[in-house]
Amino acid sequence: MKKILVLNCGSSSIKYALFEDGELLTHGLIEKIGEKGSKIKTYKQGIDLMIKHLLSSGKINSLNEINAVGHRVVHGGMLSKSCVIDKKVIKIIKKFSPLAPLHNPPNLRGVIEMQKILPRVKHVAVFDTAFHQTMPEKAFVYALPYEFYKKHGIRRYGFHGTSHQYVANRAAEILGRKFEDLNIITCHLGAGCSMAAVRKGKVIDTSMGFTPVEGLVMGTRTGDIDAGILIHLAQKMKMKAGEIDDLLNKKSGLLGLTGVGKDMRIAKECYDQGNKRCRLAVEIFCYRLKKYIGAYAAALGNLDAVVFTAGIGEHLPRIRTLSANIPCLGIKIDEKLNNEMIGKEGIITTKDSKVKVIIVPTNEEKMIAMETKGFL
């Protein structure tokens, strides 16, 4: 019997889960780490609190029962597989931290703290970027001088890979078909949003790029933006690189558009009340999403299913209707089913819909546990 602890350290949170041979034993979430008014100031304090919960849960009597720890790491560059964490892997995580500043540094803090607590077990890095490494060059190379890719690794990497991989596989199971026989578009819509086009089990394109900023509109991130705007901000508005980075990552997206917050639930509520800025924000979000669905359907050549997951994807039927009810692609959403499907798993399209839209609650922790188990 193998027990695996999965750790996902975010920008101000620790999400964790304990599995035994693939079955979830217990899980938890520690939030607001280091935020004003919070009693938990450091990740070490958060991890100490996690350990207290694990031991008090009755699922383990000692930390010695844990056989391995799987760590979510957002940016792993061109590493195409999960790997045991050693000094070389830690250097890679540090190297790509500037490209995922909200994610890699806290991911690494979790690794370092847990290695101190459990020095004798294997610690495995499961990268968000790994699932996307099947993309062809035409999808991941930018139209910059080619040396920028070859010498400096500037290319599309993609993120949320463990989520896209899990929900795509689960969608195939729901349809009763082989994963390798299907063409699927997966939509991970939460605080961070990304999409992937999966042809016969392999990613051929994804919306996030060199960093997690590109692609869809997100909670505080811009998504796609004309690069010329950044030059304008630097030259005409005299903004420094750090200020522009802060603008793109922390002050834009739904937060910047609505002025009321980064949460889509709040934006939708204001949208329903007739708030013009919120209405615009929701329309931009759904319009961008619909354009990507159309583009990926064209890239795939044939489309079997569209999958929605994560907080927005799983819980907001109105967003699914505005973005994915596309008759010209053979997608017809059943509004009754759609409205009933909140936080549940299942198909929400009509019986005659050529393409199925499926809601699949994501389970990145289970995917990480499965990857980690392969190293035992």
Steps between C-alpha positions, in 0.01 A plus 500: 500500500661824381411839646577805287472860615421755228600861561391802295644825636342803335572871526330522841368150564586136560271236351577144604365148475599159636444193282538129564526288185304760303225550758462837671542476878484867597560844356506865597564860406692765692438851367614862539860410583695821558197720438405790724309385808590133453651304790698289254794711390727243331476179297681320782216593736248386241675166450522449879122555515451250214703237685292552816187437295644188336596350836170596667294363211565142607608407146866473604658446841845622397660693217715190445195341333530742206685327216539797262404864448371629167548872443313709246752718315359743244793568267747226410616634166539225241496214752242263354463269799470510875828437682654440842612831648877540537736800486477509119118512504504772767726707271247456216212611724701809602599569138137519386373686808512842323260356238251381765561748783171429676554123497853359481641680808226371737517158329869492586444618857272201551763265359775633726289488817373147433848371416610615846208320664516182286862478380500124435201470265480583131376846413358514148442811291192480276514787253204693359698537179573128442170391336539771236842388377344300215421822312658529154746780427244691295292537816768589754756711308433874498565711189813652650850441362545123530811540720280633781345154522818298448729707723264638762210252510239764412204292385147399599502266802140483621373448854228323707626180335403263781144636493469481121638145503266383775176647359575392142551140613189514718292639209601200289382270779164682518457462123596133522776543243878468488688817585730440202203502259357840596550866412430710811517865600554544874417828678652555844323812629589625846704792632740397225346386171639290219386273217655206321431328168557127547514281189494125564657530844762764417491876542541685169443853635428687821406859585760591764845562361852590614340604830153450653396850383409417138162378377162541665386782728570401863435625851787751505692415180447661159516198275579582134622856453669697221873506585510854366299611803787395726742713297257790528477456878878502529576786260202734529382431855852439639399178674783274617518126424393409853199731481393355165541147637285593800238653269478193275496244782322664792291800392338399170249235387162500673635717781613772263192486278232491771657710773313285754721192531672206334229242581279405204212430739502866606537613138204285393287627788571859399441400136152374589431827683584701188844633600650613166863428583418156635286426197791600276743285702280191476442558128874537434575186704244290313581648158869416540408150615264444206767616252748251642247216475446584133873525431580171672213324324657611170848389613373158608307448176230304675359559846339244734471685830556824689578462870444766768677479835624703803302760697342696216469205265333277756270748675380772262249372238451846349867521404479158331195610298652830387826339392421148380151496351629502138256335254730557200749261664227252585488600867152534650477549876193368684422792731309287751791259537747787503324683783474181704869417454672709767807336649391167355631273228318429177394596146300823453428492125183391320473146365540618140808711577784376283759621750450421868567756773603329822548632852783324684606620848878515482715289730857614458596347834396152388692544174810606696462201732478265200814652347686479833402139557684408180831581674446259792 
